[in-house]
Amino acid sequence: MPSSTGHAERALVAVAGAASLALNLATATRIPIPWLDEVMFTDPAANLLLGRGFTSCAWRFQACDAFWAGYPPLYSTLLFGWMRIFGFGPLAVRSLDYVLVVVAVLALWLAVARLDLVPARRARLWLVALLLLGYGMVFCYRSARVDCLGMALVAAIVLAHTVRPIALRCGMIALLALLLPLTGLQLLVYAGLLGGLLAVRHGRALRHELASGAAGLLGGMGALYGLYTTAGVWPSFVKESLGTASIAGRGLAATLQHYDRNLGGVLKDPSFLVLLVVALTLSARQRSHGEPLARSPLGFALVVAVVIPAVLFLSGVYPVYYSWMTYVPLSIGVCSEKRRFAHAGLVLACAVGLPLVLAWSAVDWADRDYRRLEAALHDAIAADDRVFLDYPAYYFVKPRAAAVFTDRSLKHMTPAQAASIDVLIVSRAQLDEVTPVLGGRWRATGTGIHSRPGRDTRVSIWGPRYDLEVYRRARDG
């Protein structure tokens, strides 16, 4: 029988969601400093918003004027609509993920109650805390990437499973599954693996739901192929999607050699590692008491925690922003079997997430103030400038310049495009890397922004701070 959610529980969950949203909005422009992936996913939406078409100069294998096919388009399309309402800038762009993660967490909380996966109300509150505070989750919703959309869709599919009329349930699952390949191909693999594990676990009991999900996934791939084939950019999409990020492009030996980077979803998510220890401890207790582990949510979560990272790693990469794929099931499994002795582990899993990130960033909080960059670059850009920049300057420069280029565009930049660039906004170290490609002579304008020297700043995406100088091309005459 489904667990009921009382008024007090619903109120606490609502407060947790609102507090998460408020805290993230209040600190949105401080952490992290705008970075590579954020600009890559924002740029197509920004160009569409600014009337420059669905194009991007932030991807390696596509020309700046080509129909963008660097990634499945759903997130950037959604972001375009979001920016039409809330405007362009770091707060507006990042707020989309803050909302999506709260939606995902609320959907999962309601689903586990309806499915009786986590019967205890207090344990469900722990689940909400783990999902809002865990390190890998924080990385997803603070990094302005596509992952929170995928998380929200998966959560919606789980919630759709609680709908009683089977025709409506299967229709909702098929529609939501159709959107997964349009969000990211890794979700196609993830959904396929989860479906296979569920089929082994439940046999024919879920045959209608699994068939509906499979039909939706096939429909989504068909829609993706049709869109990019019609636009004439399917080969570019394949190259961007597989490229050097897959085992086909990189090779098994290189994949295994760089396991520390390619398996970051396990090795670089301390919340997952803590929760895995808690889960193994609980499973050992189950076995010692003769309780069946194989049929429990915890047993299923442990299988997922092994299978998903292994397959994604061996097929390409399992970075920290994929860790939600195992952290979410593991959180559900642990909370379904939670015992009082596990409280310390749950507290630690939460503490090494958002609290740790905020504490780390508080040390140089003033240096991270986006208003410093706005003030420093206030008079640096003219409307007809064509600018090559490092990612931290992206949000300020993008709507003010005629064109913006990043280091990802160097690979396909034509000599004419290189010669047309008027301004560089880069670090001093990057200046020596890009000027041989761009050619010409460059003069420092004396404008820039720097942070105080101090600790090593190369810690994930949380470390870098503002360090930029403005240079102008010296035109003859």
Summary of the structure (lengths in Angstrom):
residues: 477
radius of gyration: 23.5
end to end distance: 81.9
largest distance: 86.3
contacts: 1604
relative contact order: 0.12
helix: 65%
strand: 5%
